Amino acid sequence: MASWATELFGPELLTKEGLKPTAEALEGKTRIGIYFSAHWCPPCRGFTPKLAEFFTDAEAEDGSLQIIFASSDQDEAQFAEYYDSMPWLAVPFSATEKIQALGSKFGVRGIPALHILDAADGSVKDADGRATVGAYNGSNLAKITGTWA
């Protein structure tokens, strides 16, 4: 994994097993999704299950996608409760500066937002991943992920 990921996300990402070095957590992935979301946001709570279904199916297909949650939650308890419903990684809640920098870098104006990056160099493959994943119907996975090639 290129150093761009550590610079962008910080030295460690939160996994379901605890903190893990960013490069190790993203090893073997070809696409990285950054999911900007928050527990208090009704549209986010509506999109998260759809994204989780898509992610689970993509993992079963070839395991090349990783998603990283960048939280806009107001406190760590909200973050923890919401992250518990997600099957992917997260920028640690305490890394406020990194989360804000991510939002600025990718021009996030509202949530939920999903940006898909090429894991090789961090280039943006899809700046509106929310709409792309929103079109997922359970049988068009290859068509959607093919747009990120």
C-alpha positions in Angstrom: 0.0 0.0 0.0 1.4 3.4 -1.0 2.2 6.0 1.6 -0.6 8.2 0.3 -3.1 6.1 2.4 -1.2 6.7 5.7 -0.9 10.4 4.9 -4.6 10.6 4.1 -6.1 8.4 6.9 -3.4 8.5 9.6 -1.1 5.8 10.9 -3.9 3.5 12.1 -7.5 2.6 11.2 -10.1 1.2 13.4 -11.1 -2.4 12.7 -13.6 -4.6 14.5 -10.6 -6.1 16.3 -9.2 -2.7 17.3 -6.6 -0.4 15.8 -4.4 -1.7 12.9 -1.7 0.0 10.9 -3.3 1.7 7.8 -1.0 -0.1 5.3 -1.8 -3.5 6.8 -5.5 -2.8 7.0 -5.7 -1.9 3.3 -3.3 -4.5 2.0 -4.5 -6.3 -1.1 -7.3 -3.9 -1.8 -7.7 -2.2 -5.2 -10.5 0.2 -4.4 -11.0 2.3 -1.2 -14.3 3.9 -0.4 -14.4 6.8 2.0 -17.9 6.9 3.6 -18.8 10.3 5.2 -21.7 9.7 7.5 -23.2 10.2 11.0 -25.6 8.5 13.3 -27.8 11.6 13.7 -28.4 11.9 9.9 -31.6 10.2 8.7 -30.5 9.9 5.1 -27.2 8.3 6.3 -29.1 5.8 8.5 -31.1 4.9 5.4 -28.1 4.5 3.1 -25.8 2.6 5.5 -27.7 -0.7 5.2 -27.7 -0.5 1.4 -23.9 0.2 1.4 -23.4 -2.7 3.9 -25.3 -5.1 1.6 -23.2 -3.9 -1.4 -20.0 -4.2 0.6 -20.8 -7.7 1.8 -21.6 -8.8 -1.7 -18.4 -7.2 -3.1 -16.3 -8.9 -0.3 -17.8 -12.2 -1.3 -17.1 -11.6 -5.0 -13.4 -10.8 -4.8 -12.5 -8.9 -1.6 -10.9 -6.0 -3.5 -13.0 -3.2 -2.0 -12.5 -1.6 1.5 -14.6 1.1 2.9 -13.5 3.6 5.6 -16.0 5.4 7.7 -15.2 9.1 8.3 -17.6 10.1 11.1 -19.4 13.4 11.6 -20.9 12.1 14.8 -21.1 14.6 17.7 -19.6 12.3 20.4 -17.8 9.0 20.7 -20.8 7.1 22.0 -22.8 7.9 18.9 -19.8 7.0 16.8 -19.4 3.6 18.5 -23.1 2.7 18.3 -23.3 3.6 14.6 -19.9 2.0 13.7 -21.1 -1.2 15.4 -23.7 -1.5 12.5 -20.9 -1.3 9.8 -18.8 -4.2 8.4 -15.8 -2.1 7.4 -13.0 0.1 8.8 -13.1 3.6 10.3 -10.9 6.6 10.9 -10.7 6.7 14.7 -13.2 9.1 16.2 -10.3 10.9 18.0 -8.7 11.7 14.6 -10.8 14.8 14.2 -8.2 16.7 12.1 -7.9 13.8 9.7 -11.7 13.5 9.3 -12.0 17.2 8.7 -9.1 17.2 6.2 -10.7 14.3 4.3 -14.0 16.3 4.0 -12.1 19.3 2.7 -9.9 17.4 0.3 -12.9 15.7 -1.3 -15.2 18.7 -1.2 -17.9 17.0 1.0 -20.8 19.5 1.3 -23.3 17.1 2.8 -23.7 13.6 4.1 -24.0 10.8 3.3 -21.2 10.9 0.8 -19.1 8.1 -0.7 -15.9 8.6 -2.7 -14.2 5.6 -4.3 -10.4 5.8 -4.7 -7.9 3.8 -6.6 -5.8 2.0 -3.9 -2.7 2.2 -6.0 -2.4 6.0 -6.0 -5.4 7.5 -4.2 -6.9 9.0 -7.4 -10.7 9.4 -7.3 -12.6 6.8 -9.4 -16.1 7.9 -8.4 -16.9 11.1 -6.6 -20.6 10.2 -6.3 -20.3 6.6 -5.0 -23.6 7.1 -3.1 -25.5 7.4 -6.4 -23.5 4.5 -7.9 -24.1 2.2 -5.0 -27.7 3.4 -4.7 -28.3 1.8 -8.1 -27.3 -1.6 -6.8 -30.1 -4.1 -7.1 -28.4 -7.3 -5.9 -27.5 -8.6 -9.4 -25.5 -5.8 -11.0 -22.4 -5.9 -8.8 -20.0 -6.5 -11.7 -21.5 -3.6 -13.7 -21.1 -1.2 -10.8 -17.6 -2.2 -9.7 -16.6 -2.3 -13.4 -17.1 1.5 -13.6 -14.4 1.8 -11.0 -11.8 -0.1 -13.1 
